[in-house]
Amino acid sequence: MRRVDSGNPDELGLTLVAGGANFAVGSVHASAVELCLFDDIGTREIERIRLPERTGDVFHGWVADIPPGTRYGLRVHGPWDPAQGHVFNPAKLLVDPYARALDRAFVYDPVQCAHRPDGSRCGADSGPTVPRAVALDPFPVATSRRPRIPWHDTVVYELHVRGYTQEHPQVPAQLRGTCAALAHPAAIEHLVNLGVTTVELMPVVSWIDERHLVRLGLSNYWGYNPVALLVPDPRLAPGGNAELRQAVAALQSAGIEVVLDVVLNHTGEGDADGPMLSLRGIDNATYYRSQAADPGRYVNDTGCGNTLALDRPLVLRLAIDALRHYAVACGVDGFRFDLATTLGRRPDGFDPEAPLLQAIAEDPILRDLKLIAEPWDIGPGGYQIGAFPATWGEWNDRFRDTARRFWRDDEGLAADLATRFAGSGDLFRRTGSRRRARSISSSRTTDSRLPIWFLTSANTTRPMARTTAMAPMPTTRGTTASRGRPTTRRFAHYALATCATCWRPCCWRAGRRCWRWAMNPGARNRATTTPMRRIAG
């Protein structure tokens, strides 16, 4: 029988200490929490240990003889009252929200859902279908040096780790599609030749496919459906946080910043009929926002089934701890916040001084990073362009729409912009062998139809996109634009890459390349003279 003691409530999650491990989990409405231990390969549950102490809203305990590599999960007891938002179900194995590693990717299974079709509690054990968290020693602080690219020199390239590396012929086949492939010199060389200063990695956090996709035999390619916020998905980073950290360090050594696209607005547990994998089973009524008149129904400001209540202490702490984890342990340079309006929501609407926004502004690590808001969600008053902290950047729908109109050549926009912004200055300066975009000071950059500068590489010897598009970044906040909508005070240059061989929109959006171009000199030569083709938006 393992020795169990009271432990420490201050360190949430499982923390390895001398002789064992401390485990703590936050839940306002639970009555008991059990730590479940598995065998070395994670197939058989060998022991359940009830945490002996509760301090405030934190259940905690110290358990002896927990070595690194231990597989574990948790089961939480509490009231079953779906009408009030309480759906505690100890039959469902839950993933520690502070887990630092998983032994497998999430795979949806109907047995993970808490309800039967008639709405009653589902007592089937979900243990065989749920990943196990893996106990790890504390991560060392990342030591790579951040490039610290000024905003006015920033060229952001959004890429999907798998899409960017899966078909690269110079990356070893066993690495393709992973963060290790992104760290390969050939993958980095392509970014350097594009003149990119900052890569924005589309979500790498562990995610699960939505159940309606599973029923259709489809999967979620993009990863905007997270579950365990501190764990890179095993499909993109089989080596976990260490692999992500190495990729970040490799890019930074080439002078390229790494910004993570993070989803803190909802989780992959979805709507009330979705799976119970972590937060729903720990304390559904606390972690998710429910309707005031009907606590059994979620507020769905995200369009994804649920909305995290980031103004509540336990949820706020989880979000901040996740951001700090990637900044400290993985060394990333910043974050792009998906549906950022949700981050500033209180029950009565968006608040620019909401707890999470204030916590980020006051955090000595996070406040100095490159922070970018996607300034909208689908909730009431969700369009919040220009409402985020002055030090943040914002993606802007006006630039997006103008870029799409340019590719389509709607209403002669390309010729119009070429005339309006002719002679504004040299777009390039050379830094060694690298070309980098330079923002151009002009009173015209606050125009509601944001100007777009097109940079074309003269290098025809590498498999790279021929053209990138970017918007000069205004240094002052605009007042009002057409139709009375506010303009944004700051934009990062946003690079849109197109495939020079097939010109497919999917290549453009996912950051993928038609690598046949590398093997086809004729295609490479034509790419330097062929006009840009229309790309459907």
Secondary structure, DSSP 8 states (H G I E B T S, - for coil): ---EE---SSS-EEEEETTEEEEEEE-SS-SEEEEEEE-TTSSSEEEEEE--EEETTEEEEEEE---TT-EEEEEEE--EEGGGTEE--TTS-B--TT-S-BSS-----GGGBSB-TTSSB-----GGGS--EE----------------GGG-EEEEE-HHHHHTT-TTS-TTTTTSHHHHTSHHHHHHHHHHT-SEEEE---B-B---HHHHHTT---SS---BSSTTSB-TTT-TTHHHHHHHHHHHHHHTT-EEEEEE--S--TT-STTSB-SSHHHHHHHHHB-EETTEEEEE--TTSSS--B-TTSHHHHHHHHHHHHHHHHTS---EEEETTGGGGGEETTEE-TT-HHHHHHHH-TTGGGSEEEE----SSTT---TT-S-TT-EE--HHHHHHHHHHHHTGGGHHHHHHHHTTTS---EEEETTEEEE-----GGGGSSS---EEEE----SSS--SEEEE----SS-----GGG----S---EEE----TTT--HHHHHHT---GGGGG-HHHHHHHTTS-------
